[in-house]
Amino acid sequence: MRNKRLDRLEKRKEEAKKRLEIYHKLTIAQRIAALDKRLGKGIGAKKERERLAAVPVSAPVTEEKKVAVKSPKEKFIRKYRGKDEKNKIE
């Protein structure tokens, strides 16, 4: 018998993948409208709104990069990688 936690995790990953597929099929205007509906007109998702505004309207909507889920340790290493070299006093 499988662990319930693992089953729930797999189910949530599948649901997230489905939501992303639906989101990526939307046009730029539809994506902005979805943000406005969910969060309020011009409220929240500042970086996403800036990114969408930078895309020309005539540009085709392409698939977004896949984001791999990282462990907390990997996130920490990625965040602080190379910081010592940049801040090194010579």
C-alpha positions in Angstrom: 0.0 0.0 0.0 1.4 3.4 -1.0 1.9 6.3 1.3 -1.1 8.7 1.3 1.2 11.7 1.3 3.0 10.5 -1.9 -0.4 9.9 -3.6 -1.6 13.4 -2.6 1.7 14.9 -3.9 1.4 13.2 -7.2 -2.2 14.3 -7.6 -1.3 17.9 -6.9 1.6 17.8 -9.4 -0.8 16.5 -12.1 -3.3 19.2 -11.3 -0.7 21.9 -11.5 0.5 20.5 -14.8 -3.0 20.7 -16.2 -3.5 24.3 -14.9 -0.2 25.3 -16.6 -1.2 23.7 -19.9 -4.5 25.6 -19.9 -2.7 28.9 -18.9 -0.1 28.5 -21.7 -2.9 28.2 -24.3 -4.3 31.6 -23.4 -3.3 34.7 -25.4 -1.5 37.6 -23.7 -4.8 39.6 -23.3 -6.5 36.6 -21.8 -3.7 36.0 -19.4 -3.9 39.6 -18.2 -7.7 39.3 -17.9 -7.3 36.2 -15.8 -4.9 38.0 -13.5 -7.4 40.9 -13.2 -10.3 38.6 -12.5 -8.4 36.6 -9.8 -6.4 39.4 -8.1 -8.2 42.6 -9.1 -7.4 45.1 -11.9 -3.7 46.0 -11.7 -3.3 44.4 -8.3 -0.6 41.8 -7.5 1.5 39.7 -9.9 3.7 42.7 -10.7 6.5 40.7 -12.3 4.1 38.6 -14.4 2.2 41.7 -15.6 5.5 43.4 -16.6 6.6 40.2 -18.4 3.3 40.0 -20.3 3.4 43.8 -21.1 6.9 43.4 -22.6 5.7 40.8 -25.1 4.5 42.3 -28.4 0.8 41.7 -29.0 1.5 40.3 -32.5 4.1 37.8 -31.1 2.9 34.2 -31.0 2.4 32.8 -27.6 5.0 30.1 -27.0 5.4 27.4 -24.3 6.9 28.6 -21.1 10.1 27.1 -19.8 9.6 24.1 -17.6 10.5 24.8 -14.0 11.9 21.9 -12.1 10.9 21.6 -8.5 14.0 21.8 -6.4 14.6 20.7 -2.8 15.2 23.4 -0.2 18.9 22.4 -0.2 19.2 22.9 -4.0 17.4 26.3 -3.7 19.8 27.4 -1.0 22.8 26.4 -3.1 21.5 28.1 -6.2 20.6 31.3 -4.3 24.1 31.7 -2.7 26.3 30.1 -5.4 29.1 32.4 -6.4 28.3 35.1 -3.8 31.6 34.5 -2.0 33.5 35.0 -5.2 31.7 38.3 -6.0 32.2 39.7 -2.5 35.8 38.6 -2.1 38.3 41.3 -1.0 41.5 41.1 -2.9 
